[in-house]
Amino acid sequence: MADVARREAALCSEQFGSGVSRGCRAAADGSLQWEAWGRRWWGFSGAFTGKPGGRDGGGGVAPRTASPPLSPLLAVFLPQGFPDSVSPDYLPYQLWDSVQAFASSLSGSLATHAVLLGIGVGNAKASVSAATATWLVKDSTGMLGRIVFAWWMGSKMDCNAKQWRLFADILNDVAMFLEIMAPIFPICFTMTICISNLAKCIVSVAGGATRAALTMHQARRNNMADVSAKDGSQETLVSLAGLLVSLLMLPLVSDCPRLSLGCFFFLTALHIYANYRAVRALVIETLNEGRLWLVLKHFLQRGEVLGPTTANQMEPLWTGFWPSLSLSLSLGVPLHRLTSSVFELQQLVEGHREPYLLRWDQSRNQVQVVLSQMAGPETVLRAATHGLVLGALREDGPLPGELEELRNRARAGPEKESWVIVKETHQVLDKLFPKFLKGLQDAGWKTEKHQLEVDEWRATWLPCPEKKVL
């Protein structure tokens, strides 16, 4: 009651982000007297942490439970407005990411020591020109690998950022292991470090691309630059700590190969575990093929939509480069790949009222989707849902009644009747998809965008004329 009375008597109030509100009242001498509502005012102008509160009925700011304000040191390494300016999974991800970066820094020191030893540092008989040539060959191999990998896989990393992030860190461990083993086999030294540097360049491409995708996910106030800059500051601090520890560690293990290898294996295990925990902490609210299949399967079997937190916890990370469904789904394929005659085109268009055409190859369990020029994110999401529903007809497990009947027909009917099943699933989706889409939105998924892999082909076609009933 005392807090309520003070709020009513306050001349004005202020708060930093979601921190504790404070108000002021007129003192006897005419000055403004500031005080916190509900807890002690800390007197620091930096960011506060805590959950945002609400407004009370009288228009004042309701008291809220908040953590003490950030210290100036933490404010240097955290984005402005933390925690409200970033996603809820930011802090656990960054903590585990810092652990893996520290372990990787120490492992990297051991690998660098081994490479320098293999090149001939400290060996009076070593040739400077030979060492330089080896280094140049190593770097040129990595540069070529970086270009090829970015061309080959660049468009796929947005769709499975978590899986590629984990893949990059594991590949980095493999590269460092090759560097440590290279001096043991001098004959293959140049080839080994070339392969290692090729792997590290792939890691650089995959790590940088996925880091950008995750930064986009974590930045909630159009503050990607700030989040990225503070992430760089955190990584620099961790690398500095790793450098200092490496200065103490290397003299102790450099003369004992077994101890050095044992330290490397321990740090690698810590690195992989911390990476797994970091990636598992991420809760991405947009749908890729794997998350869409998990949510759709649960919806078809139980009639409810999984939220982002639950679905992200269930999403496979080690085998996440493909969905757990055996279906091969291709979105945005060229129209000429699906048709070669007027009859096939008419057969394909018949029953398709949505701005996409879909063909299902039962023998290969492959769905190919042609998108219209007018297809937006919701159309792409429906097309992907349509394809996954067709794939579910080949899977075991409960399905709604109309889909169960189609499953029995698909399993018993001839291959040439696939287009009939596709046409009838359109009618099922007309009723099913609006409920599914609303469930996604209510559960917290962002349906205005997606992370489905879609090619750039688009097409236009004339609608199929309705058949007259005689």
Order of alpha helices (4+ residues) and beta strands (2+ residues): alpha-beta-beta-beta-beta-beta-alpha-alpha-alpha-alpha-alpha-alpha-alpha-alpha-alpha-beta-alpha-beta-beta-alpha-alpha-alpha
